[in-house]
Amino acid sequence: MIHLRVVSPPDVTGTLMPLLRAEPAVLNLTMLPAAVSHPDGDAVHFDVLHGSANEVIGQLRGLGLDRRGSIVLENVDTSLSAHADRAAAHRGRFQQFTPVWAEVESRIALEGTFPPSWFALLVIAGLIGAVGILTNSQILIVGAMVVGPEYGAILSLASGVTRRDPARVRRSAAALAVGFALAVAGALLLALIIRAAGLEPRAYALGVRPVSSLIDTPNWFSVIVALLAGVVGVVSLTEARSATLIGVFISVTTIPAASDTGVSLAFGNGSEAWGSVLQLLLNVTVLTAVAVAGLPVQRAIWRRATRRAAVSDLQKTGG
């Protein structure tokens, strides 16, 4: 269930209230006249069943409430209401999982902001990855992948492409380019210090580099994993499955590739550095392409499922 707090101009409230009262999925409807300031208007609070949230939000936007007033969404984790249970029982069984697209767009927009901490996390992830490569520690590589925040920028880039938003595309692409460059530079500097101090692990010095070898040799398996991870990422984002989204972070070698590029350059391994660059470009490109295709496909699939559920509901009620 979704809770909405709406600020409605008085001249719109007269149209809004009958519209909400006529919607069976709207519950706990409350209106407080002239109760809100900045923006000024009437306070309209209500809950809506998850599967009908997109339609109701679309109606609110159609009345211009996102421009002249305000629309705030909150997820309701627990609701104890027999009335709500009866209303939900008449909905399609999958409607409770329907993504709320306004929420998805907001989440992508938030991921598309890049404060200094975003770049700092990318550099720290690159440093952790560099240590993991030098010590052949797969645990540290996984840790670096989890710390890295780059997938949010990839989603923002894909969203900019699908929405034809050049400013978002430029901002996200620039953040990825600068962020990965800083991660490579950080790994390079750390590796140079380790080499100068004679702290290079013996196994790495002898060429025993199983972790590095996995990273700097992109192949068809890299493409397959990136494709699958991209699909999982889009599904996890739209259905707000954060635990699954973390799995995307530890499936694709973006941060490790940046780290390996820096470490390989520090130790004069040009071919390995180039292989890592190719791995990085491959994974970012595939993840972006899957998101560009996947976001509209997800919308289309859920739109069709919602229409079918609505027809089924009408048939059940004899409409």
C-alpha positions in Angstrom: 0.0 0.0 0.0 1.1 3.6 -0.8 0.3 6.6 1.3 0.0 9.9 -0.5 0.1 13.4 0.9 -1.3 15.9 -1.6 -1.4 19.7 -1.5 -4.3 20.7 -3.7 -5.2 24.3 -4.7 -8.8 25.0 -3.6 -10.1 25.4 -7.2 -8.8 21.8 -7.9 -10.0 20.1 -4.7 -13.6 20.2 -5.9 -12.6 18.0 -8.9 -10.1 15.9 -7.0 -12.3 14.7 -4.1 -15.1 13.0 -6.2 -12.4 11.5 -8.4 -10.7 9.9 -5.4 -14.0 8.8 -3.8 -14.9 7.0 -7.0 -11.7 4.9 -7.0 -12.2 1.6 -5.1 -8.5 1.3 -4.4 -8.3 4.6 -2.5 -8.7 4.2 1.2 -8.6 6.4 4.4 -9.4 9.6 2.4 -9.0 12.8 4.4 -9.3 16.4 3.4 -8.3 19.4 5.5 -9.3 22.7 3.9 -6.6 25.4 3.7 -4.4 23.5 6.0 -1.1 23.8 4.1 1.3 26.6 3.5 4.2 26.8 1.0 2.5 25.8 -1.3 -0.8 27.1 0.0 -3.8 24.8 -0.4 -5.9 22.0 1.0 -4.3 18.9 2.6 -5.5 15.7 1.0 -4.2 12.5 2.5 -5.1 8.9 1.5 -3.9 5.4 0.9 -4.0 3.6 -2.3 -3.5 -0.1 -3.1 -0.1 -0.7 -4.7 -1.5 -2.0 -8.1 -3.5 1.2 -8.6 -0.9 3.7 -7.5 0.3 4.5 -11.0 -3.2 5.2 -12.3 -4.0 7.4 -9.3 -0.7 9.3 -9.5 -1.4 9.8 -13.2 -4.7 11.4 -12.4 -3.1 13.7 -9.9 -0.6 14.8 -12.4 -3.3 15.3 -15.0 -4.9 17.8 -12.6 -1.6 19.6 -12.4 -1.0 18.9 -8.7 2.7 18.1 -9.3 3.1 21.7 -10.7 0.6 23.8 -8.7 0.7 21.8 -5.5 2.6 18.9 -4.2 2.5 15.0 -4.3 4.4 13.0 -1.7 4.6 9.2 -1.7 5.3 7.0 1.3 5.4 3.2 1.4 3.2 1.7 4.1 4.9 -1.3 5.6 2.1 -2.5 7.8 -1.7 -1.9 7.5 -4.2 -3.5 9.8 -7.5 -3.0 8.1 -10.2 -5.5 7.2 -11.6 -3.0 4.7 -8.2 -2.7 3.0 -7.9 -6.5 2.9 -11.3 -6.8 1.3 -10.4 -4.2 -1.3 -7.1 -5.9 -2.0 -8.8 -9.3 -2.4 -10.6 -8.1 -5.5 -7.4 -7.0 -7.2 -5.2 -9.2 -9.4 -2.8 -11.4 -7.4 0.3 -9.7 -9.0 -0.9 -6.1 -8.6 0.7 -5.8 -5.2 4.1 -6.1 -7.0 3.4 -3.5 -9.7 6.3 -0.9 -9.7 5.3 2.6 -8.8 6.9 4.4 -11.6 7.1 7.8 -10.0 9.1 6.1 -7.2 11.4 4.4 -9.6 12.0 7.6 -11.5 12.8 9.4 -8.2 15.2 6.6 -7.2 17.0 6.9 -10.5 17.2 10.7 -10.2 18.7 10.3 -6.7 21.3 7.9 -8.1 22.1 10.4 -10.8 23.4 13.0 -8.3 27.2 12.9 -7.7 28.4 14.6 -4.6 32.1 14.4 -3.6 31.3 11.3 -1.5 30.3 9.4 -4.6 33.8 10.0 -6.1 35.4 9.2 -2.8 33.6 5.9 -2.6 34.7 5.0 -6.1 38.4 5.8 -5.3 38.2 3.8 -2.0 36.7 0.9 -3.9 39.5 1.2 -6.4 42.1 1.1 -3.6 40.5 -2.0 -1.9 40.4 -3.6 -5.3 44.1 -2.9 -5.8 45.0 -4.6 -2.6 42.8 -7.5 -3.5 44.6 -7.9 -6.8 48.1 -7.6 -5.3 47.3 -10.2 -2.6 45.1 -12.4 -4.8 42.3 -11.9 -2.4 38.9 -12.6 -3.9 37.2 -11.4 -0.7 38.7 -8.0 -1.1 37.6 -7.9 -4.7 34.1 -8.6 -3.7 34.3 -6.0 -1.0 35.5 -3.4 -3.6 32.6 -4.3 -5.9 30.1 -3.7 -3.1 31.6 -0.4 -2.1 31.6 1.0 -5.6 28.5 3.2 -6.4 28.9 3.1 -10.2 25.8 1.2 -11.0 23.6 4.1 -10.0 25.4 6.3 -12.5 24.9 3.6 -15.2 21.2 3.5 -14.5 21.0 7.3 -14.6 22.8 7.3 -18.0 20.4 4.7 -19.4 17.4 6.7 -18.1 18.8 9.8 -19.7 19.0 8.0 -23.0 15.5 6.5 -22.8 13.9 9.9 -21.7 16.0 11.8 -24.3 17.5 14.0 -21.6 21.0 15.1 -22.9 21.9 16.9 -19.7 21.4 13.7 -17.6 23.4 11.7 -20.2 26.3 14.1 -20.1 26.3 14.4 -16.3 26.2 10.6 -15.8 28.8 9.9 -18.5 31.1 12.5 -17.1 30.7 11.2 -13.6 31.6 7.7 -14.8 34.6 8.8 -16.8 36.0 11.0 -14.0 35.1 8.5 -11.3 36.8 5.6 -13.0 39.8 7.8 -13.9 40.2 8.7 -10.2 39.8 5.0 -9.2 42.6 4.0 -11.7 44.8 6.9 -10.5 44.3 5.9 -6.9 45.1 2.2 -7.6 48.2 3.3 -9.7 49.5 5.6 -6.9 49.0 2.9 -4.2 50.7 0.3 -6.4 53.6 2.6 -7.1 54.1 3.2 -3.3 54.0 -0.5 -2.6 56.5 -1.2 -5.4 58.8 1.6 -4.2 58.7 0.4 -0.6 59.4 -3.2 -1.7 56.1 -4.5 -0.3 55.0 -6.3 -3.4 53.6 -9.7 -2.4 55.9 -12.5 -3.5 53.3 -14.4 -5.4 52.4 -11.4 -7.5 56.1 -10.7 -8.2 56.5 -14.3 -9.4 53.5 -13.9 -11.8 51.0 -15.9 -9.8 48.0 -13.7 -10.4 44.8 -15.7 -10.7 42.6 -12.8 -9.7 44.3 -10.4 -12.1 44.1 -12.9 -14.9 40.3 -13.3 -14.5 39.9 -9.5 -14.7 42.2 -8.6 -17.6 41.1 -11.3 -20.0 37.6 -10.3 -21.2 35.7 -13.0 -23.1 32.2 -14.2 -24.0 31.6 -15.2 -20.5 32.2 -11.6 -19.4 29.5 -10.5 -21.9 27.1 -13.2 -20.6 27.5 -12.3 -17.0 27.2 -8.6 -17.7 24.0 -9.2 -19.7 22.4 -11.3 -16.9 23.5 -8.9 -14.2 22.0 -6.0 -16.2 18.7 -7.8 -16.4 18.7 -8.5 -12.7 19.7 -4.9 -12.0 16.7 -3.5 -13.9 14.2 -5.9 -12.3 15.7 -5.2 -8.9 15.4 -1.5 -9.3 11.8 -1.4 -10.6 10.7 -3.9 -7.9 12.8 -2.3 -5.1 14.6 -5.5 -4.3 17.7 -4.0 -2.7 19.3 -7.3 -1.6 19.2 -8.6 -5.2 20.6 -5.3 -6.5 23.7 -5.9 -4.3 24.1 -9.1 -6.2 24.6 -7.0 -9.4 27.4 -5.1 -7.7 29.4 -8.2 -7.0 28.7 -9.9 -10.4 30.4 -7.5 -12.8 34.0 -6.5 -12.9 33.9 -2.7 -13.2 35.7 -1.5 -10.2 38.2 -4.5 -10.2 39.0 -3.7 -13.8 39.7 -0.1 -12.9 41.9 -1.3 -10.0 43.8 -3.8 -12.2 44.4 -1.1 -14.8 46.2 1.1 -12.2 48.1 -1.8 -10.7 49.2 -3.2 -14.1 50.5 0.2 -15.1 52.4 0.6 -11.9 54.2 -2.7 -12.5 54.8 -2.1 -16.2 52.3 -4.7 -17.5 50.9 -2.8 -20.5 49.0 -5.8 -22.0 47.3 -6.5 -18.7 46.4 -2.9 -18.3 44.9 -2.8 -21.8 42.9 -6.0 -21.1 41.5 -4.4 -17.9 40.5 -1.3 -19.8 38.7 -3.4 -22.3 36.9 -5.3 -19.5 35.8 -2.1 -17.9 34.5 -0.6 -21.2 32.8 -3.9 -22.0 30.9 -4.2 -18.7 29.8 -0.5 -18.6 28.6 -0.7 -22.2 26.7 -3.9 -21.7 25.1 -2.8 -18.4 24.1 0.5 -20.0 22.6 -1.1 -23.1 20.6 -3.6 -21.0 19.2 -0.8 -18.9 18.4 1.3 -22.0 16.4 -1.6 -23.4 15.2 -3.0 -20.1 13.5 0.0 -18.5 11.0 0.5 -21.3 10.4 -3.2 -21.6 9.6 -3.4 -17.9 7.2 -0.6 -18.3 5.5 -2.2 -21.3 5.2 -5.6 -19.5 3.7 -4.1 -16.4 1.4 -1.8 -18.4 0.0 -4.9 -20.2 -0.3 -6.9 -17.0 -2.2 -4.0 -15.4 -4.6 -3.8 -18.2 -5.3 -7.5 -18.1 -5.8 -7.3 -14.4 -8.2 -4.5 -14.8 -10.2 -6.4 -17.4 -10.2 -9.4 -15.1 -11.5 -7.3 -12.2 -14.3 -6.0 -14.3 -15.3 -9.5 -15.3 -15.3 -10.6 -11.7 -17.6 -7.7 -10.7 -19.9 -8.2 -13.7 -18.8 -4.8 -15.2 
